[in-house]
Amino acid sequence: MYLGAAARAAGINVRINLLAQFIGLLDELTHHDDVVSEFERLLDGYGFEYYGVIRQPKPHEDPMSLVLAGRWPPKWPENYIRKKYIVTDPTILYLGHAHVGYRWRDSIAAFKPNPHRKRMERMLVDARNHGLEDGYIFPVHGRRGLLGTIMLGGKAVDLQPAEMGLFEGVATRLFWKLLNIVDPTLCTALSGDPAIHLTRREMEALNYLADGMTSHEIARVLSISNHTVDWYMNGIQEKLKAKNRHHAVALSFRLGLVS
């Protein structure tokens, strides 16, 4: 029993050393293929067969066009897109709740009352049939909110808490490294300060709007007229380049102006 525990601990230490070595090596790599090769070497050591480093897509964008690096089972990306799994994929939908990495099979538990639960379960079964038995998602956040994800999958691999923490660090550094190589202009834009400067009153109005309050309710709380509230809202929309108030709220969450 003690020998078994010691062997497991030694195995975990070996894997943690792999993560530490990769983090140290990442700064020295300058070419996309070299970064990908070393990352795949790390994943092979962990037993992960598949992965994806993907920028966060907008509703109208094809996720596959935003891939910075990846390795998937044959025909799985085409199958995923054809069946429109992204609409009900619990591992992706859970990104809205998560700030740290999580396991695929844990994400489905958050959607027990969801009307699309059965479709979610069918998607996971389909994924397993393609060799994606289990895996992990690590979100990458920046000044503009969720910027991308790193997916690891294949056969089930049990990561310890210390390994999860290290993988989160690897995910963030790897994402920015690859983005800077692939599109340095975009990398600079996404990593820079959004430079959105709202007045105190605009911030107050925006936070109340994000709480679901109407112009009349905001006016009453701030002891101002409805017209003044609308004036603030127009200023907020102009500064955020938002199409309407709903868009302004969405952008404010993405930029971290409200929480």
N, C-alpha and C positions, 0 to 999 in steps of 0.2 A: 504493500500500500504506500509506504513512505517512498520507496524507489519510484513508483509510478508518479507520485506528486512531484518528486525531484526532477524526473524526466520531463514532465509537462512544463515545469518552471524553466528548465534549461531551454526547451523548445521555444518558449515565449521570449526568453532573453535573446536567442539567436534571431528571431524575427524582428524584435525591437532594434537590434543592431543593424539589420538590413534597412529599416526605416531611417535610422540616424545616418547611416552611410549615404543613402540617397539624398537626404536633405543637404548634407555637406557637399556632395558632388554636384548638385543642381546649379549652384552658382558658377561652376566652372564650365558648364555646357553652353554652347552658343548656337548650335544647329538643331533644327527641329528633329531630324532623324536620330541624332544622338540622345536628345532628351527622351524621345519615345522609346528608344532601345533600352535605355537604363531603367525607365519606368516599367517596361514590360519584364525586364529581368527581376525587378522587385516583386511584381505581381506573380511571376512564376514561382518565386521563392515562397510566396504565401499560399499558392494554390488557386489563385484567381485566374480563370481562363479568359474572361472577357471584361472589357471596360469601355468607358466613353468619357471624354472630356468635352463638354458641350456648353456653349454660351446659352443663356436663358432665352428661349424664343418668345416673340410676341405672338398674339393670337393668329396672325395671318402668315407667320413664317414657318417654313419647313425645318424642323429640328435638325435634319440630316445636313442641311446647308450650313449649319452653325457648329459642326463638329471640328474641334481642334485636333483631336486624335481619337482613335477608337479601334476596337476589335470585337466583332460580334459573331454569333453563330450564323452559318450560311442561311440566307433568305429571311432571317429574323427582321432586319430593318424594313424590308419590303412588306413583310407580313404585318408588322406593327403599323406602318403607314396605311396600308390597304384597309385594315380593319378599324382604323381611326382609334386605336387604343389610347392615344394621348389624352383623349377627352375624359376617359374614366380610369386612367392608370393610377392606382392608389399610391404607388411609390413616388409619382410625380405630384399628385394632388396634395400629398402630405407635406410638400415643400412649404405650403402656405402656413403650416403650423410649426415647422422646425427651424431652429437656429443652429443646430449641430447635426452631425451625422447620425443616421439611423439605419436599421436593418429593414429590408424589404418586407419580410413577413410580419414585422411589428406595425407597419404602416396600415395594413388592412384592418387591424383592430380598431383604428380610429373612425372607421366608416361603417360600423355595425348597423346604424339606422338609415344608412344612405339608400335611396331607391335604386341606385345602380350597383348595389352590392353584388348581385349575381354576375353581372357583366365583369366586374372587377375580379371576381374569383375565376371566371372563365379565362380572363386575360393571364392571370398567374399560372393557371394550368397549361395554357398554350405556351407560355414562356418556359415552363419546366420541360415540356415536350421538345423544346428547341435546345435544351441544355442549360437553361437559366434557372437552376433549382432554387437559388437564393442569392442574396447579395446585399450591398450597402449603397446608400446615396449620401454624398457629402456636399451640402450646399456651399456655394462661394458667394459671400456678400461683400459689397463695397459701399461707397458713398451714395450710390444710386439704388441701393437695395439689392435684391437677388440678381446676381450677374451671370451665374452659371452653376453647373453641377458636375461632379465626378462620380460616375457609376462604376462599381466593381461587382462582378457576378460570375456565376458558373456553379460549381458544386458548393455545398454549404461549407463555409469557413467561419469558425467561432473566433471573433476578435474580443480580446479583453479590454476593459476600460482604458488602460494605458495606451493600448494600440489604437483605439478609436481616437483618442486625443492626438496622437502623433499623426494618424492618417488625415485628420482635419487640417493639421499644419501642412502636410504634404500636398493635400488637395488645393489649398489656397495658393501656395507657392508655385505648384505645377501649373495651375490655371493661368496665373499672371505671366509665368515664364513663356508658355506656349502662345498666349495672346500677344505678348510683346514681339515674339518672333514672327507670327503670322500676320499681325496687323498692328504695328507700333503706334500708328496714329490713333486708332481706336483705343488702344491700351492707355495712352496718355489721356485721352478724353474721359475714359471711364474712371481712371484713378485720380483725376483732378477734382478740385473743389467745384461743386455745381454752381457756385456763385449766385445763389438765389437769396436775395436779401429782402425779407418781409418786415414791415413795421410791427411794433408791439400789438397794435390794434388788429392788423391783418392776421397775425399769428393767433390771436384770441379768437377771431371770427372763424379762421380755418379750423382750429381745434373743435369749436362748437359744431361746425359743419360736418366734420369727420365723425362727430358723435351722433349725427342724424338729425340735428335741429334745423328747423326752418328759419327763413329770414326773419319772420315775425318773432320767433322764440329767441333768436340771437339778439335782435333789437331790444327785446324786453330785458334780457340778462345784462346786456352792456349799457342799458339806459340810453340808447340812441334810436334814431328813426330807421324805418325800413329802407328808406332811400340811402341812408349812410351805409347800412349793411351792404346793399347792392353795389354801392360805390367801392367798398372794400373788396367785394367779391370780383368785381371787374378788374381791379388792380391785381388781385391774386392770380386770376386767370391769365392776365397779360404777362406777368412775371414768370409764370410756370409754362407759358405757351400752351395752355389747356384749352380744349374745344368747348368745354362746359364745366359745370360745377362737379359733376360726377368724375370727370376726367381730372379735375384739379385735386380732388381727394385722393384718387388713385396715384397720381404723381407725387403728392405730398408724402404718402406712405412709402413709395419707392425711394424717395430722396431722403427719408428719415426725418422729415419736418414734423411729422406727428407720429404717435405710436399707439 
